[in-house]
Amino acid sequence: MENEIHLQTPLKTEDLENLKIGDKVFISGIIYTARDAAHKRLVDLIEDGKDLPINIEGQIIYFVGPAPAKPGMAIGSAGPTTSYRMDPYSPILLDAGLKGMIGKGPRNQEVIDFMKKNKAVYFAAIGGAAVVIAQSIKKAEIIAYEDLGAEAIRKLEVENFPCIVANDIYGNDLYQKGVKEYQINN
């Protein structure tokens, strides 16, 4: 990893200008959770010209459906969901002001192009580290779409949430870089 960076939400473009793929980042502040069904509802509201249940300007959405909280914890196991399932919805949310996304796995080229256009980033959370990630979540509350159960939109208060920059605002892609480096070295 190149750098270790601490970010505070909400994000501003200048917070993201020095981030490079591979940077280790610790996020503190408020982030929101949403998966496929919630993303569809948010995009439908935008397309219908209606207000969203959250202000996504400068915010981060974490692609997660957390397990129920154990005693003494704000949230249960909270590992990332595969991000490509949100690819159909992400461009519209990025155009609406979303500045960051957290998940696992690569994004498609359209989403990467929209991140570059909107100066937004995609962070990779470490799959298999769900319990460690949950420890960085200090408070969790459902704020929209409670009927979706684990996939409801939650407002999370996080402290030093660990992740890695997978796509920066310049269109660089850690997943593509990794494949190219592997091919060169083998």
Backbone hydrogen bonds, N-H to C=O, Kabsch-Sander energy under -0.5 kcal/mol:
donor,donor_aa,acceptor,acceptor_aa,energy
5,I,3,N,-0.5
5,I,24,K,-2.8
7,L,5,I,-0.5
7,L,26,F,-2.6
9,T,28,S,-2.2
11,L,58,G,-3.5
15,D,12,K,-1.4
16,L,12,K,-0.8
16,L,13,T,-1.4
17,E,13,T,-1.0
19,L,16,L,-1.1
22,G,165,V,-2.8
23,D,20,K,-2.2
24,K,3,N,-2.8
25,V,23,D,-0.5
25,V,163,C,-3.1
26,F,5,I,-2.8
27,I,161,F,-2.2
28,S,7,L,-2.4
29,G,158,V,-2.5
31,I,156,L,-2.2
32,Y,60,I,-2.6
33,T,154,R,-2.1
34,A,62,Y,-1.9
35,R,151,E,-0.6
39,H,35,R,-2.8
40,K,36,D,-2.5
41,R,37,A,-1.9
42,L,38,A,-2.5
43,V,39,H,-2.7
44,D,40,K,-2.6
45,L,41,R,-2.0
46,I,42,L,-2.2
47,E,43,V,-3.0
48,D,44,D,-1.7
49,G,46,I,-1.5
50,K,45,L,-2.9
56,I,54,I,-0.8
58,G,97,G,-2.7
59,Q,56,I,-2.3
61,I,100,G,-2.0
62,Y,32,Y,-3.9
62,Y,60,I,-0.5
63,F,61,I,-0.5
63,F,102,I,-3.1
64,V,62,Y,-1.3
67,A,77,S,-2.6
73,M,70,K,-2.3
74,A,137,I,-0.5
76,G,67,A,-1.7
78,A,130,A,-1.1
81,T,63,F,-3.1
83,S,104,K,-2.7
85,R,82,T,-0.9
86,M,83,S,-2.7
87,D,84,Y,-1.1
89,Y,86,M,-1.5
90,S,86,M,-2.0
93,L,89,Y,-1.6
94,L,90,S,-2.8
95,D,91,P,-2.3
96,A,92,I,-1.1
97,G,94,L,-1.6
98,L,93,L,-2.2
99,K,59,Q,-2.1
100,G,59,Q,-1.7
101,M,121,V,-1.3
102,I,61,I,-2.3
103,G,123,F,-2.0
104,K,81,T,-1.5
112,I,108,N,-2.1
113,D,109,Q,-2.7
114,F,110,E,-2.2
115,M,111,V,-2.4
116,K,112,I,-2.2
117,K,113,D,-2.5
118,N,114,F,-2.3
119,K,115,M,-0.8
119,K,116,K,-0.7
120,A,115,M,-2.4
121,V,99,K,-2.3
122,Y,167,N,-2.0
123,F,101,M,-3.6
124,A,164,I,-3.4
125,A,103,G,-2.8
125,A,123,F,-0.5
127,G,125,A,-0.8
129,A,126,I,-1.7
133,I,129,A,-2.7
134,A,130,A,-2.4
135,Q,131,V,-1.2
136,S,132,V,-0.6
136,S,133,I,-1.6
137,I,134,A,-1.3
138,K,136,S,-0.7
138,K,157,E,-2.9
139,K,157,E,-1.3
141,E,155,K,-1.6
143,I,153,I,-2.9
144,A,153,I,-1.4
148,L,145,Y,-2.4
149,G,146,E,-2.0
151,E,148,L,-2.0
152,A,149,G,-2.1
153,I,144,A,-2.1
154,R,152,A,-0.5
155,K,141,E,-2.9
156,L,31,I,-3.3
156,L,154,R,-0.6
157,E,139,K,-2.7
158,V,29,G,-3.1
158,V,156,L,-0.7
159,E,136,S,-2.8
161,F,27,I,-3.1
163,C,25,V,-2.2
164,I,124,A,-2.2
165,V,23,D,-2.4
166,A,122,Y,-2.4
166,A,164,I,-0.7
167,N,122,Y,-1.9
168,D,172,N,-1.1
171,G,168,D,-1.5
174,L,166,A,-3.4
177,K,173,D,-2.5
178,G,174,L,-2.5
179,V,175,Y,-1.8
180,K,176,Q,-2.3
181,E,177,K,-2.7
182,Y,178,G,-2.1
183,Q,179,V,-2.4
184,I,180,K,-2.2
185,N,181,E,-2.1
186,N,182,Y,-0.7
